[in-house]
Structure formats: structure tokens, C-alpha cells
Amino acid sequence: MGLMAILSLAVALAMAPVELVLGGVTVSAEVADDQRERAKGLMGRAQLPPNHGMLFVYPDEKVRSFWMKNTTLPLSIAFIDVTGRVVHIADLEPLNTTPVSSEVPAMYALEMTRGWFQAHGVVIGQPISGLPVPAR
């Protein structure tokens, strides 16, 4: 396999969604694990498929803040700690630039269509399986 083929495969694997299990449902989540991907997030998206979201992965655990600049989708966000447990859930307002805080340290954040967490019984303290190990 040539270098270009290896690089193409590496890019495809890096962009491949992860399968997370929470609320008894398997979720397909795109991974944003570098500064550029995290800054873009779901900006410019018109919709999300059912049970699909974006997982933001950080190299460390600390209080995180999100806003909805250039994002028209109504979303909910679950902040997740280093042990893989939900520590805070909040609704995000489209196009609102007021930061929404995790309130406690988090290593991950999962954005889903607004109301998804409530509809699937996801609560504070609930574990999520399938989370990738952050690069350090």
C-alpha cells in the first residue's frame, strides 16, 4: 500500500463516526477531537439524522463552555466526565452566542437534536459506552 493510500485510510478512519450507547440506544457520533473540528462543530448543518450527533473530545477534563454561533439547529448537549458519566445536560438556542457551561469538569460533550436526551431517559450520572480515548 502506497503512502497516499495509507494517508487516505488514516483520514477516513479519523473522520469515521463512533458508536456510543446511552439511554438504551446506539448513537452514531461524528468526532471533533482537534481545535479546528471543535470550533466548527455543527455550524452550517440544516439537520441531523435520527440518533446522530457530534462528540467533542478534549485531552483533559475541565469546565467547558459551548455556544451556537452560526448553528441553526436546535440542540441539546450532554457533558461527560473522564469516567464516561453524564455530568450536565442543557439545551442550546440556535444562533445564541451566550456560553452554556458544563458547570463541572468534563472531558467530552455530546450534541444531539434538542430533546433527544430527555426523550431517551438520559440523566445525570448515567454512563455512556463507546467513548474514544482522548489523545494527550
N, C-alpha and C positions, 0 to 999 in steps of 0.2 A: 504494500500500500504506500503510495506516494505521500509526501509531506502535505500537499494541498488536500488530499482525501482525508488525511488524519485531522487537519485543522477544520475541515468542513464537518467531520463527525463530532469533533470536540464542541464546535459552536452549536450544532443541533442538539447534542446532549445537554449543554448548558442551558439551552432555551426550552428544553422539554419540561412540560408541567410535572409536578409531583402529585401523587395521590395521597390525600390526607383523609383520615376517618375521624369524624366528630358528629355528635348528635345522631349516631347510628347510620350516617350517610357517608358515602365516599365522595369526596370533593376533588375536582381537578383544579390545581392552583398553579398559575404561572409564577415563576420565582423571580423576584427582584432582589439580587444579592450584592449589587455593587452600587456605588453612589449615583451613577447615571441612570440605572434602571429604577432605583428607589425614587429619584427626583421626578422621573416621568410617570411612574405608576400607571394608573388607568386613564390618564389625560387623553382626550380625543376619542374615547370609546363611546359608541351610541348605545350599546347593550352588552350584557354578559349572558352566555348560555346558562341553562339551569345547572345548579350545583357546580358552578365555575367561579373562581375568584383569583385574587393575586395575593401571594405570600411574600411579605417583606422580611428579609433575613439580615440580621446585623451580627457583627463579630463580637459584640459584647452586650451585656444586659444593663440598661439604664432607662430612665423615664424617657419616653418617646412622645413626639407630637406630630400630628398629621393635619393637613388642611386640604381643601378641594379646589385649588386654583386650576382653572381650565378643565375641570372634571364635571360633566353634566349629569352623570349617573347618580341616582340616589343610592348611597351605600351605607352599610353598617361595617364596623371594624371590631375585631376581637384582638386584644393584645395578649400575648402569650409569653410566659416566663421561660427561663432556661431549662426548667424541668418538663416543659411541654404542657403546662396547665394554663387555662384561660384566667387572666387576672383582671381584665376590664373589658366591657363591651359598650360601644357608643354608636349612635347614628351620626352620619356626616351629611351636611347640607350641600347640595350641588353649588359649585362656584363660590363657596364661602371660604374666605382666607383666614378666618379665625381659627387658631390652632385648637385641636382636641387632644388632650393629654392622656397617656396611659395611666396616669396617677401613681403608679408604682413601677418599678423596673420591669422592662420587657425586652426580650431578645427577638421576638417575632411579632408581626402584625398581619392579620388576615382580613382582607377586604372582600366582602360579598355583597350581593344585591340587598338593599335595605330590607330589613325584617327577616332575613334568612336565619340568623341565629335564634331569634325568638320562635320562629315557625318550626325549628328543629329541636327546640328544648335545650339549646346550648346555654350553660350557666357558668358563673364564676366558679373556678376550682376544677372544672371539667378537663380531663386530659384529651390531648389531640395526638393521634399516632401518625407516623409517616413524615415527621418534620425532618428536614435535612440538617446535617451538622454544619454550623457556620464555619466559613473559612476564617482563620485567625491570622 
